[in-house]
Amino acid sequence: MKSGGMKAGGMKVGGMTAEETIRRYYAAFNARDWAGMTALLTEDVAHDVCQGGRETGRAAFAKFLAHMD
């Protein structure tokens, strides 16, 4: 798939392509590396909590992840 002459996933943000970011995010999740996961998120990340409301911010998401241990 192409967009503007660039392959999908070719745009780099923060030095990584979208695909690289997603792969690192899932690798961190599988390793239970919560700090590694949150480091890949923007400060304004929005997380819709199951059976709850929306929480915004990297710190709020990190707090949620702490409950997974």
N, C-alpha and C positions, 0 to 999 in steps of 0.2 A: 504494500500500500504506500502510495506516495502523496505527499502534500507539499506544494511549493518546491518541487524538485528535490526534496529530502526524504529519505526512507523513514517510515514510521519508527519512532523510538530513537531517531538520530539526534534530536535536539538535546543539548546538554544543559542541565541546571545544576549549579553547585559542582560542576566538574564531572557529573555522571549523567548518563542517559536515563530516561524514565525506566527502561528495562533493567539497567544496572541498579537503580535505586530500589526497585521492587524486589529484585533478587536478593539484595543485601538485607532488605527489611524482613523477608521471609526466612532467610538464613539466621538472622538475629532472633526471630520469633522461635524457630525450631531449636535454637541453642539456649532459649530462655534468657537472652541477653537484652533485658529491658532497656538498659542505658543505650545500647547500640540501636535499638528500634527508635527510641525517642530522638536520638541524635539525627535521624533521617527525616524527621518531621519539621514542618514550619512551626513557628511560635503560635500561630493562630489556628492550629489543627482543631477540627471539630469532630467530636466523638459522640455518636448517638448510642447511648448505653441501652442494652436490652432491658426492657421493662423499666425504663427510666427516661430521664430527659437528656438533653444535649449538654455536654460539657465542652468547654473551649479552652485551648491552651495546652502547651507541652507539659506543664507541671500537673495539670488535672489528669492528663492521660497517663503520666508516670505514676500518679497516685492510684489510678485504676489498676495499672499493671502490677503494683505491689500486692494487690489482693490475689493475684494468680499464683503466688508462691506458697 
